[in-house]
């Protein structure tokens, strides 16, 4: 599995440029203003990195039960579209 190239990210504190992803928000003072899944304290980058490391969707969902499998898929898909990667 190829890793994502992080050289084109908008911010050094984020793995992906999450601008334009409706599932992700940055709130000053919430997890140091890093991109989190809207309404949670779950770092969006963590979800993508887990998938890249080979964690199946079901396992990611078990680790983050507040996120639906559909939301996890959308986060991964968005990150891949930012880097032109093939689907996981």
Biopython code that builds the backbone (N, CA, C, O; Angstrom):
import numpy as np
from Bio.PDB.StructureBuilder import StructureBuilder

atoms = [
    (1, "UNK", "N", (0.839, -1.166, 0.000)),
    (1, "UNK", "CA", (0.000, 0.000, 0.000)),
    (1, "UNK", "C", (0.888, 1.234, 0.000)),
    (1, "UNK", "O", (1.861, 1.307, 0.751)),
    (2, "UNK", "N", (0.549, 2.209, -0.850)),
    (2, "UNK", "CA", (1.319, 3.436, -0.946)),
    (2, "UNK", "C", (0.939, 4.353, 0.203)),
    (2, "UNK", "O", (-0.206, 4.356, 0.656)),
    (3, "UNK", "N", (1.916, 5.141, 0.676)),
    (3, "UNK", "CA", (1.600, 6.113, 1.704)),
    (3, "UNK", "C", (1.256, 7.433, 1.041)),
    (3, "UNK", "O", (1.669, 7.710, -0.085)),
    (4, "UNK", "N", (0.493, 8.242, 1.761)),
    (4, "UNK", "CA", (0.119, 9.540, 1.230)),
    (4, "UNK", "C", (1.293, 10.493, 1.323)),
    (4, "UNK", "O", (2.025, 10.476, 2.313)),
    (5, "UNK", "N", (1.487, 11.321, 0.315)),
    (5, "UNK", "CA", (2.517, 12.348, 0.307)),
    (5, "UNK", "C", (1.981, 13.536, 1.082)),
    (5, "UNK", "O", (0.965, 14.114, 0.696)),
    (6, "UNK", "N", (2.640, 13.909, 2.161)),
    (6, "UNK", "CA", (2.161, 15.006, 2.995)),
    (6, "UNK", "C", (2.800, 16.336, 2.638)),
    (6, "UNK", "O", (2.564, 17.321, 3.337)),
    (7, "UNK", "N", (3.586, 16.408, 1.595)),
    (7, "UNK", "CA", (4.293, 17.636, 1.271)),
    (7, "UNK", "C", (3.374, 18.745, 0.779)),
    (7, "UNK", "O", (3.772, 19.910, 0.802)),
    (8, "UNK", "N", (2.174, 18.433, 0.340)),
    (8, "UNK", "CA", (1.268, 19.451, -0.185)),
    (8, "UNK", "C", (0.143, 19.801, 0.770)),
    (8, "UNK", "O", (-0.868, 20.352, 0.334)),
    (9, "UNK", "N", (0.276, 19.506, 2.049)),
    (9, "UNK", "CA", (-0.799, 19.814, 2.982)),
    (9, "UNK", "C", (-0.825, 21.300, 3.289)),
    (9, "UNK", "O", (0.189, 21.988, 3.167)),
    (10, "UNK", "N", (-1.985, 21.789, 3.688)),
    (10, "UNK", "CA", (-2.158, 23.209, 3.948)),
    (10, "UNK", "C", (-1.550, 23.612, 5.283)),
    (10, "UNK", "O", (-1.254, 24.789, 5.492)),
    (11, "UNK", "N", (-1.363, 22.684, 6.165)),
    (11, "UNK", "CA", (-0.910, 23.008, 7.506)),
    (11, "UNK", "C", (0.035, 21.923, 8.004)),
    (11, "UNK", "O", (-0.155, 20.740, 7.721)),
    (12, "UNK", "N", (1.058, 22.341, 8.749)),
    (12, "UNK", "CA", (2.001, 21.353, 9.258)),
    (12, "UNK", "C", (1.409, 20.513, 10.378)),
    (12, "UNK", "O", (1.968, 19.473, 10.725)),
    (13, "UNK", "N", (0.286, 20.942, 10.952)),
    (13, "UNK", "CA", (-0.321, 20.164, 12.028)),
    (13, "UNK", "C", (-1.379, 19.186, 11.518)),
    (13, "UNK", "O", (-2.083, 18.566, 12.315)),
    (14, "UNK", "N", (-1.495, 19.044, 10.203)),
    (14, "UNK", "CA", (-2.476, 18.144, 9.626)),
    (14, "UNK", "C", (-1.851, 17.321, 8.505)),
    (14, "UNK", "O", (-1.021, 17.809, 7.738)),
    (15, "UNK", "N", (-2.261, 16.091, 8.434)),
    (15, "UNK", "CA", (-1.783, 15.130, 7.445)),
    (15, "UNK", "C", (-2.396, 15.395, 6.074)),
    (15, "UNK", "O", (-1.773, 15.126, 5.047)),
    (16, "UNK", "N", (-3.603, 15.916, 6.061)),
    (16, "UNK", "CA", (-4.382, 16.156, 4.843)),
    (16, "UNK", "C", (-4.921, 17.586, 4.900)),
    (16, "UNK", "O", (-5.190, 18.098, 5.987)),
    (17, "UNK", "N", (-5.080, 18.226, 3.762)),
    (17, "UNK", "CA", (-5.772, 19.507, 3.703)),
    (17, "UNK", "C", (-7.271, 19.208, 3.722)),
    (17, "UNK", "O", (-7.842, 18.829, 2.699)),
    (18, "UNK", "N", (-7.895, 19.376, 4.860)),
    (18, "UNK", "CA", (-9.297, 19.007, 5.044)),
    (18, "UNK", "C", (-10.258, 20.109, 4.616)),
    (18, "UNK", "O", (-11.471, 19.965, 4.764)),
    (19, "UNK", "N", (-9.724, 21.211, 4.086)),
    (19, "UNK", "CA", (-10.576, 22.292, 3.602)),
    (19, "UNK", "C", (-11.550, 21.725, 2.571)),
    (19, "UNK", "O", (-11.141, 21.049, 1.627)),
    (20, "UNK", "N", (-12.808, 21.997, 2.754)),
    (20, "UNK", "CA", (-13.809, 21.521, 1.803)),
    (20, "UNK", "C", (-14.467, 20.216, 2.201)),
    (20, "UNK", "O", (-15.410, 19.782, 1.540)),
    (21, "UNK", "N", (-14.001, 19.584, 3.255)),
    (21, "UNK", "CA", (-14.638, 18.347, 3.724)),
    (21, "UNK", "C", (-15.657, 18.706, 4.806)),
    (21, "UNK", "O", (-15.289, 19.161, 5.889)),
    (22, "UNK", "N", (-16.931, 18.501, 4.505)),
    (22, "UNK", "CA", (-17.990, 18.878, 5.442)),
    (22, "UNK", "C", (-17.996, 18.042, 6.717)),
    (22, "UNK", "O", (-18.660, 18.403, 7.688)),
    (23, "UNK", "N", (-17.273, 16.943, 6.724)),
    (23, "UNK", "CA", (-17.212, 16.087, 7.919)),
    (23, "UNK", "C", (-16.188, 16.569, 8.938)),
    (23, "UNK", "O", (-16.154, 16.078, 10.066)),
    (24, "UNK", "N", (-15.353, 17.530, 8.545)),
    (24, "UNK", "CA", (-14.222, 17.933, 9.390)),
    (24, "UNK", "C", (-14.344, 19.405, 9.754)),
    (24, "UNK", "O", (-14.744, 20.238, 8.940)),
    (25, "UNK", "N", (-13.988, 19.701, 11.000)),
    (25, "UNK", "CA", (-13.997, 21.083, 11.470)),
    (25, "UNK", "C", (-12.736, 21.376, 12.268)),
    (25, "UNK", "O", (-12.097, 20.470, 12.803)),
    (26, "UNK", "N", (-12.392, 22.648, 12.339)),
    (26, "UNK", "CA", (-11.317, 23.131, 13.207)),
    (26, "UNK", "C", (-11.954, 24.119, 14.167)),
    (26, "UNK", "O", (-12.572, 25.097, 13.748)),
    (27, "UNK", "N", (-11.801, 23.860, 15.448)),
    (27, "UNK", "CA", (-12.366, 24.729, 16.462)),
    (27, "UNK", "C", (-11.228, 25.181, 17.369)),
    (27, "UNK", "O", (-10.593, 24.350, 18.018)),
    (28, "UNK", "N", (-10.959, 26.492, 17.424)),
    (28, "UNK", "CA", (-9.899, 26.964, 18.308)),
    (28, "UNK", "C", (-10.124, 26.465, 19.735)),
    (28, "UNK", "O", (-11.220, 26.587, 20.281)),
    (29, "UNK", "N", (-9.087, 25.912, 20.322)),
    (29, "UNK", "CA", (-9.174, 25.407, 21.687)),
    (29, "UNK", "C", (-9.656, 23.967, 21.791)),
    (29, "UNK", "O", (-9.601, 23.375, 22.869)),
    (30, "UNK", "N", (-10.127, 23.397, 20.689)),
    (30, "UNK", "CA", (-10.573, 21.999, 20.692)),
    (30, "UNK", "C", (-9.480, 21.178, 20.010)),
    (30, "UNK", "O", (-9.240, 21.332, 18.812)),
    (31, "UNK", "N", (-8.827, 20.320, 20.762)),
    (31, "UNK", "CA", (-7.706, 19.509, 20.277)),
    (31, "UNK", "C", (-6.683, 20.436, 19.587)),
    (31, "UNK", "O", (-6.197, 20.147, 18.494)),
    (32, "UNK", "N", (-6.383, 21.528, 20.247)),
    (32, "UNK", "CA", (-5.394, 22.514, 19.778)),
    (32, "UNK", "C", (-5.716, 23.061, 18.387)),
    (32, "UNK", "O", (-4.810, 23.463, 17.656)),
    (33, "UNK", "N", (-6.987, 23.080, 18.021)),
    (33, "UNK", "CA", (-7.391, 23.621, 16.728)),
    (33, "UNK", "C", (-7.098, 22.729, 15.546)),
    (33, "UNK", "O", (-7.226, 23.153, 14.397)),
    (34, "UNK", "N", (-6.704, 21.487, 15.818)),
    (34, "UNK", "CA", (-6.419, 20.543, 14.727)),
    (34, "UNK", "C", (-7.716, 20.046, 14.095)),
    (34, "UNK", "O", (-8.769, 20.122, 14.729)),
    (35, "UNK", "N", (-7.667, 19.537, 12.855)),
    (35, "UNK", "CA", (-8.886, 19.067, 12.189)),
    (35, "UNK", "C", (-9.458, 17.821, 12.872)),
    (35, "UNK", "O", (-8.787, 16.797, 12.998)),
    (36, "UNK", "N", (-10.701, 17.939, 13.305)),
    (36, "UNK", "CA", (-11.383, 16.826, 13.962)),
    (36, "UNK", "C", (-12.661, 16.513, 13.200)),
    (36, "UNK", "O", (-13.183, 17.352, 12.466)),
    (37, "UNK", "N", (-13.155, 15.302, 13.384)),
    (37, "UNK", "CA", (-14.436, 14.930, 12.803)),
    (37, "UNK", "C", (-15.504, 15.770, 13.511)),
    (37, "UNK", "O", (-15.565, 15.814, 14.740)),
    (38, "UNK", "N", (-16.333, 16.427, 12.719)),
    (38, "UNK", "CA", (-17.335, 17.361, 13.240)),
    (38, "UNK", "C", (-18.121, 16.748, 14.399)),
    (38, "UNK", "O", (-18.633, 15.633, 14.303)),
    (39, "UNK", "N", (-18.205, 17.508, 15.497)),
    (39, "UNK", "CA", (-18.969, 17.079, 16.658)),
    (39, "UNK", "C", (-18.251, 16.095, 17.569)),
    (39, "UNK", "O", (-18.837, 15.591, 18.527)),
    (40, "UNK", "N", (-16.962, 15.816, 17.268)),
    (40, "UNK", "CA", (-16.183, 14.882, 18.087)),
    (40, "UNK", "C", (-14.825, 15.504, 18.408)),
    (40, "UNK", "O", (-14.538, 16.634, 18.013)),
    (41, "UNK", "N", (-14.022, 14.771, 19.109)),
    (41, "UNK", "CA", (-12.626, 15.144, 19.341)),
    (41, "UNK", "C", (-11.698, 14.166, 18.614)),
    (41, "UNK", "O", (-10.512, 14.073, 18.932)),
    (42, "UNK", "N", (-12.238, 13.448, 17.649)),
    (42, "UNK", "CA", (-11.473, 12.456, 16.886)),
    (42, "UNK", "C", (-10.724, 13.167, 15.768)),
    (42, "UNK", "O", (-11.332, 13.834, 14.932)),
    (43, "UNK", "N", (-9.391, 13.022, 15.755)),
    (43, "UNK", "CA", (-8.578, 13.631, 14.709)),
    (43, "UNK", "C", (-8.865, 12.943, 13.380)),
    (43, "UNK", "O", (-8.761, 11.722, 13.265)),
    (44, "UNK", "N", (-9.227, 13.740, 12.383)),
    (44, "UNK", "CA", (-9.525, 13.186, 11.057)),
    (44, "UNK", "C", (-8.313, 12.450, 10.490)),
    (44, "UNK", "O", (-8.458, 11.401, 9.863)),
    (45, "UNK", "N", (-7.131, 12.996, 10.709)),
    (45, "UNK", "CA", (-5.912, 12.367, 10.199)),
    (45, "UNK", "C", (-5.715, 10.957, 10.761)),
    (45, "UNK", "O", (-5.211, 10.074, 10.067)),
    (46, "UNK", "N", (-6.108, 10.751, 12.007)),
    (46, "UNK", "CA", (-5.941, 9.445, 12.641)),
    (46, "UNK", "C", (-6.715, 8.368, 11.899)),
    (46, "UNK", "O", (-6.228, 7.250, 11.733)),
    (47, "UNK", "N", (-7.913, 8.699, 11.457)),
    (47, "UNK", "CA", (-8.746, 7.735, 10.732)),
    (47, "UNK", "C", (-8.035, 7.310, 9.445)),
    (47, "UNK", "O", (-7.951, 6.122, 9.135)),
    (48, "UNK", "N", (-7.528, 8.294, 8.703)),
    (48, "UNK", "CA", (-6.846, 8.009, 7.440)),
    (48, "UNK", "C", (-5.566, 7.216, 7.680)),
    (48, "UNK", "O", (-5.282, 6.261, 6.957)),
    (49, "UNK", "N", (-4.806, 7.599, 8.672)),
    (49, "UNK", "CA", (-3.557, 6.895, 8.969)),
    (49, "UNK", "C", (-3.823, 5.453, 9.387)),
    (49, "UNK", "O", (-3.085, 4.551, 8.989)),
    (50, "UNK", "N", (-4.862, 5.223, 10.178)),
    (50, "UNK", "CA", (-5.221, 3.846, 10.551)),
    (50, "UNK", "C", (-5.519, 3.015, 9.309)),
    (50, "UNK", "O", (-5.071, 1.873, 9.201)),
    (51, "UNK", "N", (-6.273, 3.584, 8.375)),
    (51, "UNK", "CA", (-6.600, 2.866, 7.143)),
    (51, "UNK", "C", (-5.341, 2.571, 6.333)),
    (51, "UNK", "O", (-5.185, 1.472, 5.801)),
    (52, "UNK", "N", (-4.456, 3.537, 6.241)),
    (52, "UNK", "CA", (-3.210, 3.331, 5.504)),
    (52, "UNK", "C", (-2.344, 2.245, 6.121)),
    (52, "UNK", "O", (-1.624, 1.536, 5.418)),
    (53, "UNK", "N", (-2.418, 2.123, 7.429)),
    (53, "UNK", "CA", (-1.633, 1.099, 8.118)),
    (53, "UNK", "C", (-2.262, -0.290, 7.992)),
    (53, "UNK", "O", (-1.735, -1.270, 8.517)),
    (54, "UNK", "N", (-3.392, -0.360, 7.292)),
    (54, "UNK", "CA", (-3.998, -1.658, 7.013)),
    (54, "UNK", "C", (-5.160, -2.045, 7.892)),
    (54, "UNK", "O", (-5.672, -3.159, 7.785)),
    (55, "UNK", "N", (-5.590, -1.144, 8.762)),
    (55, "UNK", "CA", (-6.741, -1.474, 9.609)),
    (55, "UNK", "C", (-7.996, -1.555, 8.746)),
    (55, "UNK", "O", (-8.285, -0.633, 7.983)),
    (56, "UNK", "N", (-8.740, -2.649, 8.862)),
    (56, "UNK", "CA", (-10.000, -2.763, 8.110)),
    (56, "UNK", "C", (-11.010, -1.734, 8.616)),
    (56, "UNK", "O", (-10.929, -1.288, 9.761)),
    (57, "UNK", "N", (-11.948, -1.365, 7.769)),
    (57, "UNK", "CA", (-12.978, -0.393, 8.157)),
    (57, "UNK", "C", (-13.696, -0.811, 9.437)),
    (57, "UNK", "O", (-13.975, 0.019, 10.302)),
    (58, "UNK", "N", (-13.988, -2.093, 9.549)),
    (58, "UNK", "CA", (-14.705, -2.584, 10.730)),
    (58, "UNK", "C", (-13.896, -2.349, 12.004)),
    (58, "UNK", "O", (-14.459, -2.016, 13.046)),
    (59, "UNK", "N", (-12.584, -2.521, 11.922)),
    (59, "UNK", "CA", (-11.731, -2.307, 13.091)),
    (59, "UNK", "C", (-11.675, -0.822, 13.454)),
    (59, "UNK", "O", (-11.732, -0.461, 14.630)),
    (60, "UNK", "N", (-11.565, 0.027, 12.443)),
    (60, "UNK", "CA", (-11.571, 1.467, 12.706)),
    (60, "UNK", "C", (-12.887, 1.854, 13.362)),
    (60, "UNK", "O", (-12.908, 2.636, 14.312)),
    (61, "UNK", "N", (-13.988, 1.305, 12.853)),
    (61, "UNK", "CA", (-15.304, 1.585, 13.435)),
    (61, "UNK", "C", (-15.389, 1.099, 14.882)),
    (61, "UNK", "O", (-15.978, 1.770, 15.729)),
    (62, "UNK", "N", (-14.808, -0.053, 15.164)),
    (62, "UNK", "CA", (-14.794, -0.553, 16.544)),
    (62, "UNK", "C", (-14.007, 0.389, 17.456)),
    (62, "UNK", "O", (-14.388, 0.609, 18.606)),
    (63, "UNK", "N", (-12.905, 0.946, 16.935)),
    (63, "UNK", "CA", (-12.082, 1.863, 17.723)),
    (63, "UNK", "C", (-12.735, 3.233, 17.891)),
    (63, "UNK", "O", (-12.477, 3.933, 18.870)),
    (64, "UNK", "N", (-13.574, 3.609, 16.940)),
    (64, "UNK", "CA", (-14.252, 4.913, 16.954)),
    (64, "UNK", "C", (-15.744, 4.705, 16.698)),
    (64, "UNK", "O", (-16.250, 5.094, 15.645)),
    (65, "UNK", "N", (-16.455, 4.091, 17.654)),
    (65, "UNK", "CA", (-17.861, 3.727, 17.428)),
    (65, "UNK", "C", (-18.785, 4.932, 17.222)),
    (65, "UNK", "O", (-19.910, 4.766, 16.751)),
    (66, "UNK", "N", (-18.331, 6.135, 17.566)),
    (66, "UNK", "CA", (-19.151, 7.321, 17.324)),
    (66, "UNK", "C", (-19.213, 7.676, 15.842)),
    (66, "UNK", "O", (-20.055, 8.474, 15.431)),
    (67, "UNK", "N", (-18.322, 7.087, 15.034)),
    (67, "UNK", "CA", (-18.311, 7.332, 13.593)),
    (67, "UNK", "C", (-18.967, 6.163, 12.871)),
    (67, "UNK", "O", (-18.709, 5.004, 13.197)),
    (68, "UNK", "N", (-19.801, 6.459, 11.908)),
    (68, "UNK", "CA", (-20.398, 5.393, 11.097)),
    (68, "UNK", "C", (-19.357, 4.885, 10.103)),
    (68, "UNK", "O", (-18.394, 5.584, 9.790)),
    (69, "UNK", "N", (-19.554, 3.681, 9.616)),
    (69, "UNK", "CA", (-18.663, 3.142, 8.586)),
    (69, "UNK", "C", (-18.710, 4.039, 7.353)),
    (69, "UNK", "O", (-17.687, 4.251, 6.701)),
    (70, "UNK", "N", (-19.885, 4.564, 7.031)),
    (70, "UNK", "CA", (-20.023, 5.459, 5.874)),
    (70, "UNK", "C", (-19.177, 6.723, 6.062)),
    (70, "UNK", "O", (-18.522, 7.170, 5.120)),
    (71, "UNK", "N", (-19.183, 7.295, 7.252)),
    (71, "UNK", "CA", (-18.386, 8.492, 7.514)),
    (71, "UNK", "C", (-16.894, 8.179, 7.411)),
    (71, "UNK", "O", (-16.125, 8.981, 6.881)),
    (72, "UNK", "N", (-16.490, 7.027, 7.911)),
    (72, "UNK", "CA", (-15.084, 6.616, 7.825)),
    (72, "UNK", "C", (-14.680, 6.486, 6.359)),
    (72, "UNK", "O", (-13.613, 6.954, 5.960)),
    (73, "UNK", "N", (-15.527, 5.855, 5.569)),
    (73, "UNK", "CA", (-15.250, 5.725, 4.126)),
    (73, "UNK", "C", (-15.117, 7.090, 3.465)),
    (73, "UNK", "O", (-14.220, 7.305, 2.650)),
    (74, "UNK", "N", (-16.001, 8.004, 3.811)),
    (74, "UNK", "CA", (-15.963, 9.338, 3.205)),
    (74, "UNK", "C", (-14.696, 10.089, 3.591)),
    (74, "UNK", "O", (-14.121, 10.789, 2.758)),
    (75, "UNK", "N", (-14.250, 9.957, 4.835)),
    (75, "UNK", "CA", (-13.003, 10.598, 5.261)),
    (75, "UNK", "C", (-11.819, 10.057, 4.464)),
    (75, "UNK", "O", (-10.982, 10.821, 3.984)),
    (76, "UNK", "N", (-11.758, 8.745, 4.331)),
    (76, "UNK", "CA", (-10.669, 8.111, 3.588)),
    (76, "UNK", "C", (-10.713, 8.527, 2.127)),
    (76, "UNK", "O", (-9.680, 8.846, 1.538)),
    (77, "UNK", "N", (-11.887, 8.525, 1.550)),
    (77, "UNK", "CA", (-12.051, 8.911, 0.150)),
    (77, "UNK", "C", (-11.629, 10.362, -0.081)),
    (77, "UNK", "O", (-10.955, 10.667, -1.064)),
    (78, "UNK", "N", (-12.027, 11.250, 0.824)),
    (78, "UNK", "CA", (-11.651, 12.649, 0.696)),
    (78, "UNK", "C", (-10.136, 12.802, 0.753)),
    (78, "UNK", "O", (-9.545, 13.504, -0.067)),
    (79, "UNK", "N", (-9.513, 12.144, 1.721)),
    (79, "UNK", "CA", (-8.050, 12.233, 1.860)),
    (79, "UNK", "C", (-7.358, 11.733, 0.604)),
    (79, "UNK", "O", (-6.392, 12.340, 0.140)),
    (80, "UNK", "N", (-7.843, 10.635, 0.057)),
    (80, "UNK", "CA", (-7.239, 10.077, -1.153)),
    (80, "UNK", "C", (-7.424, 11.015, -2.335)),
    (80, "UNK", "O", (-6.531, 11.131, -3.174)),
    (81, "UNK", "N", (-8.565, 11.683, -2.414)),
    (81, "UNK", "CA", (-8.800, 12.601, -3.524)),
    (81, "UNK", "C", (-7.847, 13.794, -3.438)),
    (81, "UNK", "O", (-7.496, 14.384, -4.460)),
    (82, "UNK", "N", (-7.435, 14.142, -2.242)),
    (82, "UNK", "CA", (-6.495, 15.239, -2.066)),
    (82, "UNK", "C", (-5.097, 14.867, -2.556)),
    (82, "UNK", "O", (-4.288, 15.741, -2.867)),
    (83, "UNK", "N", (-4.825, 13.587, -2.622)),
    (83, "UNK", "CA", (-3.499, 13.111, -2.991)),
    (83, "UNK", "C", (-3.496, 12.280, -4.258)),
    (83, "UNK", "O", (-2.446, 11.790, -4.674)),
    (84, "UNK", "N", (-4.669, 12.110, -4.886)),
    (84, "UNK", "CA", (-4.736, 11.346, -6.131)),
    (84, "UNK", "C", (-4.396, 9.881, -5.955)),
    (84, "UNK", "O", (-3.875, 9.250, -6.875)),
    (85, "UNK", "N", (-4.684, 9.333, -4.787)),
    (85, "UNK", "CA", (-4.362, 7.935, -4.505)),
    (85, "UNK", "C", (-5.509, 7.019, -4.931)),
    (85, "UNK", "O", (-6.643, 7.467, -5.097)),
    (86, "UNK", "N", (-5.209, 5.766, -5.103)),
    (86, "UNK", "CA", (-6.228, 4.763, -5.367)),
    (86, "UNK", "C", (-6.991, 4.481, -4.082)),
    (86, "UNK", "O", (-6.496, 4.770, -2.993)),
    (87, "UNK", "N", (-8.191, 3.919, -4.194)),
    (87, "UNK", "CA", (-9.009, 3.612, -3.016)),
    (87, "UNK", "C", (-8.374, 2.502, -2.203)),
    (87, "UNK", "O", (-7.720, 1.602, -2.729)),
    (88, "UNK", "N", (-8.598, 2.605, -0.868)),
    (88, "UNK", "CA", (-8.115, 1.559, 0.045)),
    (88, "UNK", "C", (-9.005, 0.346, -0.038)),
    (88, "UNK", "O", (-8.766, -0.644, 0.654)),
]
sb = StructureBuilder()
sb.init_structure("model")
sb.init_model(0)
sb.init_chain("A")
sb.init_seg("    ")
for serial, (resi, resn, name, xyz) in enumerate(atoms, 1):
    if name == "N":
        sb.init_residue(resn, " ", resi, " ")
    sb.init_atom(name, np.array(xyz, "f"), 0.0, 1.0, " ", f" {name:<3s}", serial, name[0])
structure = sb.get_structure()
